[in-house]
Amino acid sequence: MKRKLYLVRHGQTLFNRLHKTQGWCDSPLTELGKKQARAAGNFLKGIEFDAAYASTSERTNDTLEIIRKMPYTRLKNLREMGFGNFEGADEYLQPRHWFVDNPDAFVEFGGEDMRDVQKRVNNTLTEIMEKRGNNSVLVVSHGGAIASFLNIWAPETLKLIRSQHGIPNCTVNEVEFDTDTKKFELINSTDPSRWYMY
């Protein structure tokens, strides 16, 4: 049986605008971030969701609440990668090409190994999609967390995303989950703010 997952990155935050590393720390949505969330909500307005989930970060909660007024579950394992001592610092200070060539670059600074992030996000999304009745699910998470997941199931797409400097805020990734094989397939990746901004 095929089920649908709509995996969305949160809207632009103050730290995004200032080019600061965010990770487990948090900052509020900007006005642009709120507009991006409304655009995603407009893009998804014709879809009925059986359930909704977000990480424990305020930025994902606020984004989900703008996209759709419905009950949702907060899950710690959907949160962003932890960057340790780099959190709150300027992005340019990060080790170069850490996502591609050096997934454990932040471990010595108190952060997470990207491979561990990938495992926890993939396992959590699998558990969500295996729940009875979860045939159409909305999940709001983070750029690094989503990228680590897509790196498993859509590596060619991720290469394109990296060439464009990451996943745009409020991008909607439409993903199919096969309950028999336990495999995910990326169907489409859309940035609604390009068409639905208002």
C-alpha positions as CSV (number, residue, x, y, z in Angstrom):
1,M,0.0,0.0,0.0
2,K,1.2,3.5,-0.9
3,R,0.9,6.3,1.6
4,K,1.7,10.0,1.2
5,L,4.1,12.1,3.2
6,Y,4.3,15.9,2.8
7,L,7.6,16.9,4.3
8,V,8.0,20.6,4.7
9,R,10.9,22.8,5.8
10,H,10.0,25.6,8.2
11,G,9.7,29.2,7.1
12,Q,12.5,31.7,7.1
13,T,13.7,32.6,10.7
14,L,15.7,35.5,12.0
15,F,18.8,33.3,12.1
16,N,18.2,32.2,8.5
17,R,18.1,35.9,7.5
18,L,21.2,36.7,9.5
19,H,23.1,33.6,8.1
20,K,23.6,32.1,11.6
21,T,23.8,28.4,12.4
22,Q,20.6,27.4,14.0
23,G,20.5,23.6,14.8
24,W,18.9,22.9,18.2
25,C,18.7,26.5,19.2
26,D,15.8,28.5,17.9
27,S,14.8,31.9,16.5
28,P,11.4,33.2,15.5
29,L,9.9,33.3,12.0
30,T,10.4,36.5,10.1
31,E,7.5,38.2,8.3
32,L,8.8,36.6,5.1
33,G,8.8,33.2,6.9
34,K,5.2,33.6,7.8
35,K,4.3,34.5,4.2
36,Q,6.2,31.4,3.0
37,A,4.2,29.3,5.4
38,R,0.9,30.8,4.1
39,A,2.1,30.0,0.6
40,A,2.7,26.4,1.6
41,G,-0.7,26.3,3.2
42,N,-2.3,27.6,0.0
43,F,-0.4,25.0,-2.1
44,L,-1.6,22.2,0.2
45,K,-5.1,23.5,0.8
46,G,-6.8,20.7,-1.3
47,I,-5.1,17.9,0.6
48,E,-6.8,16.2,3.6
49,F,-4.2,15.1,6.2
50,D,-4.8,12.2,8.6
51,A,-2.2,13.4,11.0
52,A,0.5,16.1,11.4
53,Y,3.8,16.2,13.1
54,A,6.6,18.8,13.8
55,S,9.9,18.9,15.6
56,T,10.0,20.4,19.1
57,S,11.4,23.7,17.7
58,E,9.2,26.8,17.9
59,R,9.9,27.6,14.2
60,T,8.4,24.3,12.9
61,N,5.4,24.6,15.3
62,D,4.7,28.1,14.1
63,T,5.1,27.1,10.5
64,L,2.7,24.1,10.8
65,E,0.1,26.2,12.6
66,I,0.1,28.6,9.7
67,I,0.0,25.9,7.1
68,R,-3.0,24.1,8.6
69,K,-5.2,24.6,11.7
70,M,-5.2,21.0,13.0
71,P,-3.9,19.0,16.0
72,Y,-0.3,17.9,15.7
73,T,2.3,15.9,17.5
74,R,5.7,17.3,18.5
75,L,8.6,14.8,18.1
76,K,12.1,15.5,19.3
77,N,13.6,13.2,16.7
78,L,12.4,15.5,13.9
79,R,14.5,18.3,15.1
80,E,17.5,19.8,13.2
81,M,21.0,18.5,13.5
82,G,22.8,19.6,16.6
83,F,25.8,21.8,15.7
84,G,27.3,22.1,19.2
85,N,29.5,25.1,19.8
86,F,28.7,26.5,16.3
87,E,25.1,27.2,17.2
88,G,24.3,30.9,17.0
89,A,27.6,31.6,15.2
90,D,27.9,32.9,11.7
91,E,27.4,30.1,9.0
92,Y,30.7,30.9,7.3
93,L,32.6,29.6,10.4
94,Q,31.3,26.0,9.7
95,P,33.8,23.4,8.4
96,R,33.7,23.4,4.6
97,H,31.7,20.7,2.8
98,W,30.9,19.0,6.1
99,F,27.6,17.5,4.7
100,V,29.3,15.8,1.8
101,D,32.8,14.9,2.9
102,N,32.9,15.2,6.7
103,P,29.7,14.1,8.4
104,D,31.2,14.0,11.9
105,A,32.8,17.4,11.6
106,F,30.7,18.8,14.6
107,V,31.1,15.9,17.0
108,E,34.3,17.2,18.6
109,F,32.5,20.5,19.2
110,G,29.5,18.9,21.0
111,G,27.4,18.4,17.9
112,E,25.9,15.5,16.1
113,D,27.2,13.2,13.4
114,M,25.2,13.6,10.2
115,R,24.8,9.9,9.9
116,D,23.1,9.7,13.3
117,V,20.8,12.5,12.2
118,Q,20.0,10.6,9.0
119,K,19.2,7.4,11.0
120,R,16.9,9.1,13.6
121,V,15.0,11.1,11.0
122,N,14.5,8.1,8.7
123,N,13.5,5.9,11.5
124,T,11.0,8.5,12.9
125,L,9.4,9.1,9.5
126,T,9.1,5.3,9.0
127,E,7.4,4.9,12.3
128,I,5.0,7.8,11.5
129,M,4.1,6.3,8.1
130,E,3.6,2.8,9.6
131,K,0.9,4.1,12.1
132,R,-2.6,2.9,11.4
133,G,-4.6,5.5,9.5
134,N,-1.7,7.6,8.5
135,N,-2.4,7.5,4.8
136,S,-1.7,11.2,4.2
137,V,0.6,13.0,6.6
138,L,2.1,16.5,7.0
139,V,5.5,16.8,8.7
140,V,7.3,20.1,9.3
141,S,11.0,19.7,10.0
142,H,14.4,21.4,9.1
143,G,16.7,21.8,6.2
144,G,19.6,19.6,7.4
145,A,17.2,16.9,8.8
146,I,15.2,16.8,5.5
147,A,18.4,16.8,3.4
148,S,19.8,13.9,5.4
149,F,16.6,11.9,4.7
150,L,16.6,12.8,1.0
151,N,20.2,11.7,0.8
152,I,19.0,8.1,1.4
153,W,16.0,8.1,-1.0
154,A,16.7,10.7,-3.6
155,P,20.5,11.3,-3.8
156,E,20.4,12.8,-7.3
157,T,17.8,15.3,-6.3
158,L,19.9,16.2,-3.3
159,K,22.8,17.0,-5.5
160,L,20.7,19.5,-7.3
161,I,19.5,21.0,-4.0
162,R,23.1,21.4,-2.9
163,S,24.0,23.2,-6.1
164,Q,21.2,25.6,-5.3
165,H,22.6,26.2,-1.8
166,G,20.1,24.1,0.1
167,I,16.4,23.4,0.5
168,P,14.4,26.7,0.3
169,N,12.3,27.6,3.3
170,C,8.8,26.0,3.2
171,T,9.7,23.7,0.3
172,V,7.1,20.9,0.1
173,N,8.6,17.4,-0.6
174,E,5.9,15.0,-1.7
175,V,7.0,11.5,-0.8
176,E,5.4,8.1,-1.2
177,F,5.8,5.4,1.4
178,D,5.3,1.7,0.5
179,T,4.1,-0.1,3.6
180,D,5.1,-3.5,2.1
181,T,8.8,-2.6,1.2
182,K,9.2,0.1,3.9
183,K,10.8,2.3,1.1
184,F,10.2,6.0,0.4
185,E,10.1,7.6,-3.0
186,L,10.4,11.3,-3.7
187,I,7.6,12.3,-6.1
188,N,8.0,16.0,-6.3
189,S,9.8,18.9,-4.5
190,T,8.1,22.3,-4.8
191,D,8.8,25.8,-3.4
192,P,5.3,27.2,-3.1
193,S,6.6,30.7,-2.4
194,R,7.4,31.0,-6.1
195,W,3.7,30.9,-7.1
196,Y,1.6,31.2,-4.0
197,M,3.1,34.1,-2.1
198,Y,0.7,36.8,-0.9
